[in-house]
Amino acid sequence: CSVNQIERVIKTLEAESESLKLKINKSKSAVMILRGNGKDTFDRASFRGFPTTSSYKYLGVLIDHKGGISKHLEKIQSKLNYILSKISPISNQGEIETRRRLWESLVRPYFDYLIPALPYLSKGDIETYSRLLKGTFKRCMGLRVSTSDEVLRELIKFSTRYANNRIDITEHKCARRFS
């Protein structure tokens, strides 16, 4: 992607918006250049009045300029630490089923909405996702850090609910199944 291509896309967007009598709010818009290889090919503060950014929040997920979600996972970890600290008095006294339900209702949703993106993430992001998922479950259930993946697999009964994806969180594997 060249500077000229980016400028042409922006010019086309502006022309189409103008023809539809829509105004683009440049203070709430930005250009993010995805750099999969990590090389900085441009270093510009703006394109046609649109500022550049190194990350973008799309549908609640913070995506960096390499297409990764490591910063998003850091934010999830912070939020979940807070949630787990608040429910620990309840979960520490509760039955195992109560603990599991607390995890499923308050913690698991932070992971479930990322499932469709897993086949496209880097190995590092998948490993972080898996580590966070297992860690929060162990913490909520009052399990030891050394609890085996086999025990977790049985306790979590992790179901993706997405027929096209198969995810094994305990092995850090993610594969697309074509059937």
KENU-731478 format. One record per residue: x, y, z of N, C-alpha, C in turn; residue in three letters. Coordinates in steps of 0.001 Angstrom, whole numbers, plus 524288, in hexadecimal, padded with zeros to 5 digits. Each point is the difference from the previous one (the first is absolute). Example, Ala and Ser with C-alpha at 12.3 -4.5 7.8 and 13.67 -1.06 7.14 Angstrom:
<gulos>
833867E9C681E787FC86804A68000080384804B080000Ala;7FEA28041A7FD3080334804A68003C7FCFE80442802DASer;
</gulos>
This chain:
<gulos>
8034F7FB6B800007FCB1804958000080383804DC80000Cys;7FF36803587FC4D8033D804AF7FF987FD10804C680211Ser;802F68042E800BE7FDB2804ED801C27FBE2801C97FC12Val;8012A7FF6E7FAFB7FC4B801AC7FBEF7FAEA7FCDF80042Asn;800707FAE18010E7FB4D7FCCC8006C7FCA4801B6804A0Gln;8027F8010D804687FD1F801C3804A17FD56805337FEE3Ile;802D8803897FD877FDC8805267FEAB7FB597FF667FC4BGlu;800637FC6A7FC317FBAC7FF247FC4D7FB357FDCF802CDArg;800CB7FC508039E7FB9C7FDC3802EB7FD4F8043B8033BVal;8031180337802927FDBF804318032D7FD16803E27FC91Ile;8024F801527FB8A7FD72803AA7FC607FAD47FDB77FE19Lys;7FFD97FAF37FECE7FB2F7FD6D7FE4C7FBF28000F80454Thr;801AA7FED2804CC7FC6780031804777FDB18056E800B2Leu;80352803F67FF927FE218055E800977FC1B8015D7FBB2Glu;801227FE697FB2F7FC818013A7FB9C7FABF7FD39800A2Ala;8001C7FB0D801607FB267FD0E800CB7FCD48023F80487Glu;802A480158804327FD5280248804817FD70805247FE8CSer;802DB8032E7FD047FDE58050C7FE537FB4A7FF477FC74Glu;800367FC287FC707FB9A7FF157FC727FB297FE28802FESer;800D47FD7F804797FBA47FE3A803437FE87803FF80431Leu;802998047F7FFBE7FF2D8043E803B7801367FE55805A5Lys;8041F7FCD880084801E77FE5B8051E8051F802C680117Leu;8009C801AF804D2804C9802A2801818035E7FC3580325Lys;804F17FF947FE86803A07FCB0802DE802658033E8045BIle;7FF8E7FE13804BC80244802A98047D805AF7FE4180082Asn;80397803427FE2E8058A7FE927FFFF802567FFC580572Lys;7FD748025E803CA802057FFAB805577FE9A7FAC48028DSer;7FC427FD217FD9D7FE8B7FAE58020B801717FB9C7FC3DLys;80327801337FC22801AE7FC297FC24805F57FFFA7FFD1Ser;8022C7FBAD7FE42805B37FFA07FF9B8017A7FBE47FC01Ala;804D08003D7FE438022D7FC2D7FC61803BD7FC8D80317Val;7FF2B7FAE07FF83803A27FC4C8026E802477FC987FBB3Met;805217FFFC7FFAF802B17FCE67FC0C801A07FAE880284Ile;7FDE57FBAA7FDEE8016E7FADC8020A8055E7FE947FDDBLeu;803777FEB5803888055C7FE9D7FE8C801157FA7C801D1Arg;7FE677FC2F7FCF1800AB7FA9380176805A37FE5E80097Gly;8037C8025D7FCE6805807FE7E8004E8030880339803FAAsn;7FD73803CF80270802928031C8040980340804827FDE6Gly;80077800797FADD80316804417FDC47FCAD804EE7FFA4Lys;802398044F8019B7FD50805007FF8480110802317FA98Asp;7FC1E7FF997FC98800BC801F77FABC7FE8F805C57FF90Thr;7FCBC801FA8037A7FE9380587800018009B8020F80585Phe;80104804E68004E7FFFE80293805177FD90805567FF29Asp;7FAD18000C7FFF17FD28804D27FF067FC508010E8047DArg;7FF6E804E58013E7FC6E8018C804367FA5E7FFCC7FE25Ala;7FF1C800D17FAE47FAA67FFEF7FE0B7FFE17FEFD7FA25Ser;7FB5D7FE727FE387FED57FF547FA757FB30803427FEDCPhe;8008E803F67FCCB7FBA88035D7FE707FCD7801E6804BAArg;802A9801478043F7FD678020D8049D7FE467FBE6803E9Gly;800877FB017FEA57FEBC7FBC7803A7804EC7FE8C802FBPhe;7FFD38000D80533804A47FE76802FB801247FA2A7FF57Pro;804E37FE77800E18015D7FA707FFDE8000B7FDEB80598Thr;7FF1E7FAFB8007C7FFEC7FD818051C802A77FAB17FFABThr;8020C7FE1C8045E802977FAEB800097FC697FBAE80210Ser;7FB578016F801CB7FC3A7FC17801B87FA858020F7FF03Ser;7FC4C7FC587FFE07FAA18016B7FED67FC687FC5580300Tyr;7FBE680216802437FC317FCCE802C77FB777FEF37FC53Lys;7FF3D7FB077FEBC7FBDB7FE727FC697FCA47FBE7802AATyr;7FAF5801128006D7FC437FC908029C801E37FE6A8056ELeu;8025A803B6802BB801BB7FF12805508054B7FD648008BGly;802907FEDC7FB9F8051A7FD618002680430803D07FE2CVal;80408800B680331804518037D7FEB8803E27FD1A7FC86Leu;8008E801CA7FB278036A7FD8D7FC20804B1803847FF1EIle;804B67FDBA8002B804AC8032C7FF2580176800237FA32Asp;80414802F07FEB580186800D07FA8C8020B7FB127FD57His;800DB7FBD4802FB8019A7FB037FDB57FB6C7FC347FF98Lys;7FB60801C68016B7FB5E7FCAD7FFD97FF727FC95804D0Gly;80321800F18040A7FFD67FCE5804CB7FC7F802698041AGly;7FF047FD02804217FC8A801D98042C802A37FFC080558Ile;805248003E80033802C27FF7B805037FE7480449803D8Ser;7FF62804CE7FE3F7FE56804478037A7FA767FEFE801FFLys;7FCB17FDDE7FCA87FAA97FEC380192800097FBCF80446His;8034D7FC117FF5A8005E7FBDE803EB801FE8021A80533Leu;8038A803D67FFCE801D080280804D87FB83802BC802C7Glu;7FCAC802A77FD037FB7E802B28024C7FC217FC0D8024CLys;7FF357FBA77FD3D7FC8D7FBE780203802177FDF88052EIle;805187FF138003A802587FDFB804C97FF0B803B880492Gln;800A5804FE7FF087FF1F803E0804177FA4D7FFF1801D6Ser;7FC567FFDE7FC537FA727FFE6801607FE9E7FB0880306Lys;8021E7FB9C7FE3C7FEB87FB11802888026D7FF968056ELeu;8049E80240800BB802468001D805427FC6D802EB803BBAsn;7FDD18044C7FE287FC5E8030C803357FB1B7FCC980137Tyr;7FDB07FDAF7FBF57FB3D7FCE2800BA800FB7FB87803D2Ile;8044E7FD2D7FF2C801267FB848035B8010A801AA805A6Leu;8025C80490800BC800E9801D28055F7FAD580140802BBSer;7FC2D801D97FD057FAED80157802507FCA27FB3480119Lys;8007D7FBF17FCC87FCBA7FB62800E7802BB7FBDC80352Ile;804F4800D58015B802CF7FC00802FF7FD727FEBD80542Ser;7FDD7803CB802E47FD657FE7A804E47FB707FC3A7FF1APro;7FD49800BC7FBA67FB997FC957FEB9801FC7FAC07FE0BIle;803AE8003B7FC50801C87FB237FD9E803117FC9F803D3Ser;802B28025D803B1802FE7FCEC803C97FC777FCFA803B8Asn;7FB55801DB800E27FC627FD718038F7FC137FC827FD32Gln;7FF87800A57FADC7FBE67FD547FD1F801417FA697FE7EGly;7FBF37FD3C7FE7B8008D7FABA7FDE3802D5800537FABDGlu;802097FB9D7FE48802F77FFFB7FB237FC948019A7FB5EIle;7FB097FE6B7FFFF7FC77801787FBC47FEFD805E280006Glu;7FF998024F8049A7FF4A805AA80072804BF802D17FDDAThr;8049E7FE2080144804D7802597FDFF8003D7FFB57FA0DArg;7FEA07FB6C7FDED8001C7FF527FA4B7FC1D803B57FD5FArg;7FB6F800878024C7FC0B803817FDB5801B2805BB8004FArg;80285801768043B8021C8054F8005F803ED800F67FBAALeu;803857FC477FF2E803F18008E7FBE07FD59800577FAAETrp;7FC297FC7D7FF117FD587FFF07FAEE7FCFB804FE7FEF0Glu;7FDBB8024E804027FCC6804A67FF16803128051D80023Ser;804118005180333802C8804F3800A5805488004A7FD38Leu;802747FB8D7FF0F80549800027FDD28002B7FDEA7FA6DVal;7FD957FB947FF21800527FD6C7FAE27FE518036D7FB67Arg;7FC1680366800927FE8D8034E7FB8280486803457FDDCPro;803AF80177803508048A802F67FE248033C7FCCF7FC27Tyr;7FFA67FAE58004B802F67FC957FC8A7FCC17FE2F7FB54Phe;7FB017FEEC800E97FCB67FDC57FBEA7FF89803817FB31Asp;7FFB180518800C87FF41803537FB6E804E2800577FC95Tyr;804677FE24801E8804CC7FFE97FCDA800A67FAED7FCF1Leu;7FCC77FC11801068009F7FAE77FD81800288004F7FA03Ile;7FC8C802F27FD65800438001E7FA448052F802267FDE4Pro;802BE8032480314804EE802557FE34804BC7FC78800EEAla;7FF817FC09803438048B7FCD38017A803027FDA77FB68Leu;7FD717FE0A7FBE38030F7FDC17FBB780391803F07FD42Pro;7FF12804FD800D0802F2804097FD4080408802BB80372Tyr;8005E7FE77804EE803928028C803A6805587FD697FFEFLeu;803D0802DF801F6805517FDE48005E800387FBD480435Ser;803FB7FCC57FFB7800B47FBE8803E380076802698057FLys;802C4804588006B800A4802968050C7FAD5801DA80248Gly;7FCA18024D7FCAE7FAE7801CD801D97FC927FB68801A4Asp;800477FBB07FD1C7FCEC7FB5D80161801E97FDC480531Ile;8051C7FFDF800C3802217FE04804E97FE67803738049CGlu;80014805297FF3B7FE5880391804227FA397FF418012BThr;7FCCF7FF8F7FBF67FA6A7FEFF8009A7FF2A7FB0980339Tyr;802A27FBD57FE8C7FF6F7FB03802AA801CC80058805B2Ser;8046680295800E6802188009A805517FC298030A8036BArg;7FDCF8043B7FDDC7FC318031C802F97FB117FCE480128Leu;7FE0F7FD3B7FC177FB457FCE7800AA800BE7FBF08044ALeu;804337FD0A7FF9D8010A7FBF0803EB80103802608055CLys;802F680441800258014A8027C805007FB468021A802D4Gly;7FC7B8027F7FD1A7FB548021F802847FC7F7FBA4801F7Thr;7FFB77FBC57FD027FCCA7FB95801B18023C7FD9D804FBPhe;805137FF2B8001E802817FDC6804AD7FF1D80386804B5Lys;8009B8050C7FF2C7FF6A803B9804557FA65800118020EArg;7FC42800127FC797FA828002E801927FE5E7FAEE802ABCys;802137FBAC7FE387FE9A7FAEB802288031A7FEAB804EDMet;803FE8031F8012B8033D7FEE88048A803BC7FB7A7FF1DGly;801897FF317FB108038F7FBC27FE9C805A5801C680075Leu;8037F7FC42800A580591801348002C801E4801977FA96Arg;80405803227FFE580252801B77FB0F801EB7FB477FCE7Val;8019D7FBEC802B88022F7FB5A7FD747FBD67FC1C7FE29Ser;7FB0C801588006A7FBD97FC7B7FE3E800DA7FEA67FA3CThr;7FFAC7FAFD7FEBF801337FE347FAB27FBE9801C17FC0FSer;801B88001C7FB237FC778017A7FBC67FB9D7FC077FF4EAsp;801087FB11801237FBF37FBFC7FF877FB8B8010E803D5Glu;8015E80174804C37FC068013C803EC7FCF9804D87FE49Val;802D0803EF7FE197FD5A804BD7FE227FC497FEC67FB8DLeu;801B97FCD27FC657FCCE7FEAA7FB737FACF7FDA8801CCArg;8002F7FCA5803D17FB357FD9D802087FC9C803F4802DEGlu;802698036B802FC7FD00803C9803117FD978044A7FC9ELeu;802FD801E27FC597FE17804547FCCB7FBDF7FE2D7FC29Ile;800CA7FB607FDD77FC897FE0E7FBD97FF4A804427FBF2Lys;80468801B77FE05800368047C7FC897FD7B7FEC77FAC4Phe;7FBE2802B07FEC47FD417FF507FB198000A8052A7FD18Ser;801DB7FFF57FB348007C804E47FD1E7FACB802237FE19Thr;7FC3A7FC977FF437FAF5801907FDD7800778020B7FA70Arg;804877FF517FDA2800C8801857FA92801AA7FB237FD09Tyr;7FCA47FE067FCA9800E37FAF27FD74804F87FFE57FCB0Ala;801A68046A7FDEB80483800067FC818053880065802C9Asn;80009800EA8050F804EF80099802D9800AC7FBA1803EFAsn;804C37FE1980065801487FC3F8041D8048F8024E80302Arg;7FF49800CA80500804008028E8031D801397FCA0804B6Ile;804EA7FECD800B9801A87FD1E804A180324803CE8034AAsp;7FD9A8021F8040580287804128031D804717FDF080346Ile;800137FAFC800F3804177FDE180358804EC7FEB77FCFAThr;7FFAF7FFB87FAE7804857FEB37FCCD801DD804B17FCCCGlu;7FD91804818009180145804BA7FD0D7FF857FF0C7FA28His;7FC2E7FCCF7FE787FF487FEDE7FA767FAD88025C7FE3BLys;7FFF9801AA7FB407FB48802217FDB9800057FE6D7FA51Cys;7FC137FD4E7FE3A7FFDB7FE3D7FA997FA87800C97FDCAAla;7FFC3801427FB0C7FB04800827FD597FEAE7FAAD7FDB5Arg;7FB437FE33801137FE447FAF67FE0F7FC4E801037FB7BArg;801217FDA87FB817FCBC8009A7FB5F7FCD47FB0D7FF4EPhe;7FAF48006D800B77FCAB7FB5A7FF407FB35801637FCE5Ser;
</gulos>
